[in-house]
Amino acid sequence: MSVDLHPDACKRFDEVATEILRQVQTRHPKSSSKATYIPDIQPKAQIKQGDIIGPITNTTSIVDGRGVEVGRFIERDGYRVGLEGSAFEQLKKLASRLQECSVLRDVISETFSLDAVFEWLIGRHQGGDSTELSKCFLEKVNSALIDATIWIPLYRVHLQSDITLGQVTFKTITREFIDKWQAAAMSKSPDHRNSLQQFFDQERARLQGACAAVVTIAGAEKARAVEIAREKALTATSLLRFLSMANRSPRLQSFCTLLGREAVYINSELIFVGQGNIPQYVRSAEYSKQTAWIIDNNYISQMREVIRSLSTLATQENQTPFKKTLLDALLLYSRNSVASDPADKLVYVMVALESVFLRNENEPIQKSVAERMAFVVGDSQAKRKAIASNFAQTYSLRSSFVHHGNSIADLDVLEEFLVNAWSCFIGVLGTIERYRTKEELINALEDRKFA
């Protein structure tokens, strides 16, 4: 696979690049001012001369107080060559326009584009290859394209069987998977067997038996492939959390997220007891009632129809306005399951419900959402009244928190509401092929109410 740009687009990009080239600066290196305080931090590793392959290039980025890069220079032959200020902004704009071209948007990352344009500018300024930017850029892009299958581990989620949501399949990282990986690494680097063994012992403890979001990306440079895979994995994992019990209880918190993003708090204390000078070093994790999540075949079978509907939403191709609305609502709703504070759970769930069941901001929230929820979930007059009554109580808890900062005192009321909300979204998921817009859903519920 290769990509190309329209000749007219190439011509315009080359013209802009030539204009920026004239603004490349060559300066004597600035004398670095000594820091007033340097923390005594223990180095984690040392890079020796034998570890260095090829020439050393020192690239310096200038970053403003907001953390935004406003300049970039490379040091060569005792000089600093690069751009800053308005010239660097023009460079970033050109790189962004290249990356946003329809044929490149899902192929290269913004970082790849910026680095490639900067490299061309420096090379041309130093009297290197006279090839125009567009040709060099496309050659660099096409040489970087790969097809990749990317496994992104989740934190303490375990599956008995695969689950597919859209373009993401959740699979188990098996013992055999890591055995094969380790054998290949050992065969490739036999002189580093001891360090490799240590690495795989550590990673096996973290990864073996864990669930991973598996995404296949065709024809993209590596960084962009990872970006796309991570975006798809985040969306699919948010939808997977819909199956968690943490959606139905204010006392539970899900840790189902990409490995490294888990909200686990680690406490660390140095405790001196009595007159002793040697402290006890204590580290402990703060967990809620639910940590590891095991999804067995029995539960997968029970939720088969829900999983199928979630997979339809995750596909995101030829989606109706109703499916898009429901997907956005569920991605917001899923945040409640990883929240530890009951008030946060309440706000996320309430806003998600409002986004589905309110026509516009002029409708009364309590009456409209409560009644529509009741007619999705309740199969009798008594149940519908109970759901509407619970919604009114919960809405009072929400108002008390939002307007007065009060914590959620009645967890039993909130738990009943969370169960009703979860059941409501299951009911709505069952209608995704029936309605094209949320207006059609609301009209159907209003007709049912007055039937």
N, C-alpha and C positions, 0 to 999 in steps of 0.2 A: 504494500500500500504506500502511496505517496500523495502529497498534497501540493497544490499549486494556487497561485493567485492570478486574477485577471490582469492583463498587461497594463491597463490604465491605472489600476490600483498600485501595481509595482512602480510605475513611473512616478506617481504622486508620492509614495513612500520614499523613493530615492531622492526626490527633490527636497523633501523635508529633512531627510538625513544629511544631505549636503549642506543645508542651511545650519543645522546644529553643529556639523563638523567644523565650521568656521569659528565656533565659539569654544572649542576645546582649549583649555589653558595648560601652560607648562610653567611650573613654579619651583622655586627652591623649597625643600621641605621645611615645614615650620618647626621651630625648636619647641619640643614638648615641655610644658610646665610641670614641675614636680608636684605630685599630689601631697596634700598636707597630712593625709592619713592613709596608710596601706595596711589592711587587715592581715594578720598572720594566719593565712589559710594553707593547710597542708595540701600539696599537690597530689592529685589522684593517680597521675601517670607521668612518665617522662618520655619525650620523643627524642630518640638518639639519631645520630648522623646516618646510621645504616637504615633507619626507618623512612628516610626522605627519598622519594623517587622523583627525579626531574628537577627543573629549576624552581626556586622559591619565588612566588609572586606575592607581593604585599599590597592588598587592596584595602583602602580605608574608606569607610562610609561616614558621612557627616550627618548626624541626627539632631533634630531640634528637640525642644523640651517636651513635645507631644509624642516623641518616639517616631516621628516621620523622617524618612531619609530625604535630605535636601541637597546632597552632594555626594560625589564618589570620585576617588582618585586612585591611581595606581603608581607605585614608586618604581622608577627605572633609571638607572645610571645616575643616581643622586638627585633626580628631579621627581616632582609630583605632577602627573598628567591626568586631567579629568575635567569635570564640570561641577558647578554648583549654582544655587540660586535659580534664576529664570531659565538659564540654559539647561539645567538638570531637569526642571519641570517640563520643558519641551521634550527632552529625552524620554521621560516617564510617559508623557502623553502619546508619543510615537509608539513606544513599546506596548502601551495599553491598546491603542488602535489596531496594531498588528494582532495582538492576542484575541481581540474581540471580533476579528473577521470570522464569518460563519464557518469557514473551512478549518479554522485554527482554534476556535473557542474550546472545543472538547479534545484538542490535540496537545496543546502546550499550556504551561502555567504562566502566570504573570511574571514570576521570577525568571523563568527560562527566557522569556521574551526580552525582559530588561537586561539580563546578563548578555544575551546574544547581541543586542544593539550596542551596548556599551563596549563589548569586545571589538566589534567592527569599527566603531569610532576611534578607539585607541590604536588599532592596527593601521587604519588609514592615516591617522595623524602622524604615526611613527614611520610612514613611508612604506608600509607593507603592501599587500595585494590591493590592486586598484579595482577589483570587482565591485559592482554596485551592491548596496545593502540588500535589496530584495533577493538577488541571486544567492548571496552568501547566507542570508537568513533561511531561505527555503532549503538550501543544501544542509544546513545545520539541523533544521527541523526534521527533514526526511531521514537523516542518518541517525536520529535519536528515537525514531518511532519503534515501539515494541508492542507485542501482544502479551498480556500478563494476566495471570489469575492470582488474586491477592486475598490472603486470609488475614482477617483482622480479629484477634481474640476478644472475647467478652470477659467481663469480670465475674467469676464464680457462677456461671450459668452452665448447666449440664443437660444435654439432650439425649434421649434414647434413640430417636429417629430424626432424620433431616426434616427441616421446615423451610419452605420456600415462600418468600414474600417479595413479589415483583421480580427484580433482577438479582436479588440477594438470596443465597441459600445458606441456612445455618447448619453447620456440620460440626462433628466432634473431632478435635485434634487427638487422634488415637496414639497409643503406645507405638504401633507399627509406623505411623507417620513420623514420629520423632526418631525412631530407630533408623529409618531410611535416611532422614536428614543428617543424623549424626554420622552414619557410615560414609555418606558422600563427603562430608566435611573432613573426616579423618583420612579418607583416601586421597583427598586433594592436598592436605597439609599434614603429612605424616610426622614432620619435625615438631609439630605443635600439639601433639596428642594430649599432654598433661593439661595445658591451658584450655584446650577444646573440651576435654572431659569435665573440667570444672565448670565451664560455661554451660554445657548441656545438663549437668546435674542441677544447676540453678534454674535453668529455663524449663526443664522437665517438671520441676516442682510447681512452676507457675502455669504451665500450658497443658500438660498431659491430662486428658479427660475434660478439658474446657471446651466450651462452644465457641465457634468462630463464624463471623459473617464472611462468606466467600463470594467474591465479585470477579467476573471476567471482563477485562477491558481490552478492546482491540484497537491498535493503531494510535497510540499516544506516547509522548515522552514520559519517562518514568515518574517524575514528580507530579505531572498532571494525572497520570493513571492512578496514582495513590490518592490525590485529591478527590477525584471522581469516586473512587471506591469508598473512601471515607465518608463522603456525602451520602452515598447510597446506603452504606452500612448504618450511619446515624439515623436515617429515616426509618429503615427497616427495623432497627433495634428499638426505636421509640414505639413502633407499632407492635413489636413482639411484647413489649412491657404491658400492653393492653391485657394480656392473658394473666398478669400477675395478681396475686391476692392483695398486694399492697394498694391496688386501686379501690379495694372494698373495705379497708380498715384504716382509721387515722393512727392506729398504733403500730403499723407496719411501714417499713421503708424498703423499696427495691434498690438493689445495687446493680441492676442489669444495665450496663453501659459498656462502651468500648474500654478495653483494658488500659489503665492509666488515667481514666477520667472518673473513676469511682469516687464517691463522696465519703471516704472512710477517714475519720479523724484519728490521728496518731498522737497520743499524749506522751511527752518526754519530761522526766523530772530527775534532778540530781538531789537525793535526799541524804542530808547529814543527820545522823542519829546521835544524840548525846553530845559528847565532846570530841567525837572522832573526826579525823581529818579526811578520811576516805569515804566518799559518798556511795550510796547505792544508786545505780542508774536504772531507772524503771521506764519502760516503754510499753504502752498498752493501746489497743485499738478500741474505739467507741463503736459498738455495733448496736443495731436495733434488734428486734425480735427475729427478723428474717435476714439471713446473710446469703448462703448458697441457695440457688434456685434450681431444682431438679424438675425437668419437664419430661414425664414418662409417656409411654405410648397410650396409656389409658386416658390421660388428660388431652393428649393430642387428638385422640379419637373423639372425645367429648366436644372439643372446640373446632372440629373439622370445618364446619360451615363458616364459623367466624374467621378462621385462618384463611379460607378461600376468599372471603370478602375483603379482608385486610390485604391480601396479595393483589387483588384487583385494584385497590386504591394505590398500592405502592408501585404499580406498573407505570402510571402517569402518562400513558400514551392514549391519545384520543379520549381524554377524560371529559365528562360532562361537567357543567358548572356545579352541580350538586356533589359530584364525587370530589371535586377540588375543594369545595367548602368543607366537606366532611373530613378529608385528609388533613387540612389545616387545623380543624378543630381537634382531631385526635392527636396530632403532634403537640398541640398545646396541652391537651388533656393528659398526655403521657408524662408531663413534667410533675404532675401531682404524685406519681408513684415513687419518684426518687427524692421527693421533699420529705424532710424529717419533721417539720413544724406543721401541726394540723391546720393552722391558719393559711399557710402557703398552699396546702392541698386544697382547701376550700376555694381559694381564689382561682386557682388554675381550673378546677372543675366547673365552677360557676361561669367563668368567662367562656369556656369551651361550649357549655350548654347554650349560653346566650347567642353565640355566633351561629348556632344551627337553628334555634327556635325563635329568634326575633326577626321580624321583617325589616325593621329599621329602628333608629334610636328613639323614635317617638312613641313606640309601644310601651305600655307598662310592663316592667320586667317581671315582677312577682306573679301577676295574674297570667300573663301570656306564657311564660316558660313553665310555670307550675302546671297549668292545665294541659299544655301540649305534652309535657313529660308524662303526665298521668294517663293520657290516652294512648301513649306508646307502650307503657309498661303495664298499667292496670287492666285486668280482665273482668273487673266487676265494679259496680258503683262504690262499694265500701273501700276497695283497694285504691281506686282513683282518688277518693276523698282523703285517704290516709297519706298518699303520695303528695298531694297538694298541700296538706296541712304540714307535713314534714318540711316541704320546701319553704313554706312561710317561716317556720322556726329557724331553719338554717340560714335563710336570708337575713334574719335578725342578727344571727351570730356574725355573718359577713359584715353587716353594717356596723356592728359594734367594734369589729376589728379595724375596718377600713377608715371609719370616721373618728374613732375614739382610741384606737390602739389597744383595745382589750384582747386578751388571749381567749382562745376557744375553751370555754369551761365545760360544756356539755358534749362529751365525746360520743355518747350514745346516740344523740340526735344526729351528729355529724356522720357516724357510721351508717345509720339508716339511710341518710341522704347519699352517701357514697355508693352503697349497694344499689339504690334506685337509679343513680346516674349511670353506673356501669351497665345495668340491665337496659337502661334507655338507649345507650349507644349500641348495644347488641341488637336491639330492636330496629334502630335506624340503619345499621349495617345490612340488615336483611332486606332493606328497600332500595339499595343503591341502583338496581337495574329497573326499578319501577318509576322513579322520578328523575327528571332531567335537571330541575332546579330545586333549591330549597323552598322556593315559593310554592311549587307544586306539593311538596310534603306538607307545608303549613296549611295550605288550602284543604288537603285531604283530611288533616287532623281537625280543622275547624268544621268540615262537613260531618265528620264522625261525631263531633261534640253536639251538634244540633240535629242529629238524625233522630 
